[in-house]
Amino acid sequence: MDFLGESASSSTSAVDVVAFVKEVIETYPNLRKSILVKLLESLPQVRASKVYRSSLWIIGEYSEDQEDITLAFATIKDALHDILNLETPSEAAQQTSAAAAPLPPAKPVGTGVLHSQNTLA
């Protein structure tokens, strides 16, 4: 799974690796838990969208118990937080309060007059 972190421009081997992981996880149910854990560990290094999408599908499809699901959500949230540079909830609250200031009233764009033929002048 070391190849999952390849750059988006040269992701051919990463796509092949994630396809192989999907086949192995389908074929060997006794290895699912360990493969899911390794895939979740590798998720923050994934850069190609196709690989990320396939990885998320595998995680969603084969996370079977509450522990797997909780670990998956926490890992995905952390990985997305790193990718998107999400702000903390306190920063979001500060921006929301600043944005709550009243806006000036909107000015009309045009002064159209409606004629009897339903056309604007």
C-alpha positions as CSV (number, residue, x, y, z in Angstrom):
1,M,0.0,0.0,0.0
2,D,3.0,2.2,-0.2
3,F,2.1,3.2,-3.7
4,L,-1.2,4.7,-2.7
5,G,0.4,8.1,-2.0
6,E,1.6,8.7,-5.6
7,S,1.0,12.1,-7.1
8,A,-2.2,12.6,-9.1
9,S,-0.3,12.9,-12.4
10,S,1.3,9.4,-12.1
11,S,-1.3,7.5,-10.2
12,T,-1.4,4.4,-12.5
13,S,0.2,2.1,-10.0
14,A,-1.8,3.5,-7.1
15,V,-5.0,2.7,-9.1
16,D,-3.7,-0.8,-9.6
17,V,-2.9,-1.2,-5.9
18,V,-6.3,-0.1,-4.8
19,A,-8.0,-2.5,-7.3
20,F,-5.8,-5.3,-6.0
21,V,-6.8,-4.4,-2.4
22,K,-10.4,-4.5,-3.4
23,E,-10.0,-8.0,-4.9
24,V,-8.1,-9.3,-1.8
25,I,-10.6,-7.9,0.6
26,E,-13.4,-9.6,-1.3
27,T,-11.6,-12.9,-1.6
28,Y,-10.2,-13.3,1.9
29,P,-12.8,-12.2,4.5
30,N,-10.5,-13.2,7.3
31,L,-8.0,-10.5,6.3
32,R,-10.6,-7.7,6.0
33,K,-10.0,-6.1,9.4
34,S,-6.2,-5.9,9.0
35,I,-6.5,-4.7,5.4
36,L,-9.0,-2.0,6.5
37,V,-6.7,-0.8,9.2
38,K,-3.7,-0.6,6.8
39,L,-5.9,1.2,4.2
40,L,-7.0,3.7,6.9
41,E,-3.4,4.3,7.9
42,S,-2.5,5.0,4.2
43,L,-5.5,7.3,3.5
44,P,-3.8,10.6,4.5
45,Q,-1.1,10.0,1.9
46,V,-3.5,9.4,-1.0
47,R,-3.5,12.3,-3.5
48,A,-5.2,10.9,-6.6
49,S,-9.0,11.4,-6.6
50,K,-9.7,8.0,-8.2
51,V,-7.6,6.2,-5.6
52,Y,-9.3,8.2,-2.8
53,R,-12.7,7.5,-4.1
54,S,-12.0,3.7,-4.4
55,S,-10.5,3.7,-1.0
56,L,-13.5,5.3,0.5
57,W,-15.8,2.8,-1.2
58,I,-13.8,-0.1,0.2
59,I,-13.8,1.4,3.7
60,G,-17.6,2.0,3.5
61,E,-18.4,-1.4,2.1
62,Y,-16.3,-3.6,4.4
63,S,-16.4,-1.7,7.7
64,E,-18.6,-4.2,9.6
65,D,-18.7,-3.5,13.3
66,Q,-19.0,-0.3,15.3
67,E,-15.3,-0.2,16.1
68,D,-14.4,-0.2,12.4
69,I,-16.9,2.4,11.5
70,T,-15.8,4.7,14.3
71,L,-12.2,4.4,13.3
72,A,-13.1,5.0,9.7
73,F,-15.0,8.2,10.4
74,A,-12.2,9.5,12.7
75,T,-9.5,8.8,10.1
76,I,-11.5,10.2,7.2
77,K,-12.3,13.3,9.1
78,D,-8.7,13.8,10.0
79,A,-7.5,13.2,6.4
80,L,-10.1,15.6,5.0
81,H,-9.2,18.2,7.7
82,D,-5.6,18.0,6.5
83,I,-6.5,18.2,2.8
84,L,-9.1,21.0,3.1
85,N,-7.4,23.0,5.9
86,L,-10.7,23.1,7.8
87,E,-11.0,25.6,10.6
88,T,-11.7,24.7,14.1
89,P,-15.3,25.2,15.4
90,S,-14.3,28.3,17.4
91,E,-12.8,29.9,14.3
92,A,-16.1,29.2,12.4
93,A,-18.1,30.7,15.2
94,Q,-16.0,33.9,15.1
95,Q,-16.4,34.2,11.3
96,T,-20.2,33.6,11.7
97,S,-20.6,36.3,14.3
98,A,-18.6,38.8,12.1
99,A,-20.7,37.9,9.1
100,A,-23.9,38.4,11.0
101,A,-23.5,42.3,10.8
102,P,-26.5,43.8,9.0
103,L,-26.0,44.4,5.3
104,P,-27.1,47.7,3.7
105,P,-30.4,47.5,1.8
106,A,-30.2,46.5,-1.8
107,K,-30.6,49.1,-4.4
108,P,-32.9,48.5,-7.4
109,V,-31.1,47.7,-10.6
110,G,-33.4,49.3,-13.1
111,T,-36.5,51.4,-13.2
112,G,-38.5,49.4,-15.7
113,V,-42.0,50.5,-16.6
114,L,-44.4,47.8,-17.7
115,H,-46.5,48.6,-20.7
116,S,-49.9,47.3,-21.5
117,Q,-48.3,44.7,-23.9
118,N,-46.3,43.3,-20.9
119,T,-43.0,44.7,-22.1
120,L,-40.5,46.7,-20.2
121,A,-39.6,50.3,-21.2
